[in-house]
Structures are given as C-alpha cells and as structure tokens.
C-alpha cells in the first residue's frame, strides 16, 4: 500500500487537539485531575457536544506556567 504525502505528514505531526483521556495519559495523571484543572480554569478547554477538547497550544501553555526552576 502506497501512502500519500498528506497521510505521511499527518502521521508525523502531533495532534492539535486532545481529549481529557489523552491529556491525562500524556501527563501521567488521572482524568479527574485534568477535569478539575479545567473546572478551576487553570487549563483551557472547549466543549463540542459532550466531548471536551484541549488544544495542544493550551496544554503547552499550562505546562510552561508550572515549570519549577
């Protein structure tokens, strides 16, 4: 099977939006903690129907604000 250039680019690029489950897995924390941070307005998120989406840029900003020197 030959892959198109578009599919190869999409496979190599990081996801632009993540679910609560994906963010929790990436950070090694519980889904409950991710939802709590969203509720506290510490982590920006958008709702699409019942689904909660966190943009990659918002996750990166959240992490950058919590860097310990």
RAUR-V732018 format. One record per residue. N is the residue number from 0. PHI is phi in degrees with one decimal (* if undefined). D_FIRST is the distance of its C-alpha to the first C-alpha in Angstrom with 1 decimal. Layout:
[[N	PHI	D_FIRST] [N	PHI	D_FIRST]]
//
This chain:
[[0	*	0.0] [1	-97.1	3.8] [2	-90.7	6.5] [3	-77.3	9.8] [4	-60.8	12.9] [5	-63.2	14.5] [6	-67.6	12.2] [7	-68.2	12.5] [8	-66.1	16.2] [9	-65.0	16.7] [10	-68.2	15.3] [11	-83.6	17.8] [12	-85.8	20.7] [13	-69.6	23.1] [14	-65.1	23.8] [15	-82.7	26.6] [16	-136.2	28.1] [17	-126.0	28.6] [18	-85.3	30.1] [19	-59.4	33.3] [20	-63.1	31.5] [21	-66.7	29.1] [22	-64.4	32.1] [23	-59.3	34.1] [24	-64.8	31.4] [25	-65.5	31.0] [26	-87.7	34.7] [27	73.6	35.5] [28	-125.6	38.0] [29	-81.0	38.5] [30	-60.9	37.3] [31	-60.5	41.0] [32	-66.2	41.7] [33	-62.4	39.0] [34	-63.8	40.5] [35	-65.1	44.0] [36	-64.7	43.1] [37	-67.3	41.8] [38	-61.8	45.0] [39	-76.0	47.1] [40	64.1	45.4] [41	-86.2	44.4] [42	-122.3	40.6] [43	-73.3	39.6] [44	-151.4	37.4] [45	-123.8	36.7] [46	-112.4	36.7] [47	-121.6	34.5] [48	67.5	36.1] [49	-92.1	36.2] [50	-90.8	33.5] [51	-104.3	34.6] [52	-121.1	32.5] [53	-116.0	33.2] [54	-71.6	32.0] [55	-55.4	30.8] [56	-62.0	33.7] [57	-70.0	36.2] [58	-65.3	35.1] [59	-62.0	35.4] [60	-65.5	38.8] [61	-60.2	40.0] [62	-68.8	39.1] [63	-63.8	40.7] [64	-73.4	43.9] [65	-113.5	44.2] [66	-72.4	44.0] [67	-98.8	46.9] [68	-81.1	48.5]]
//
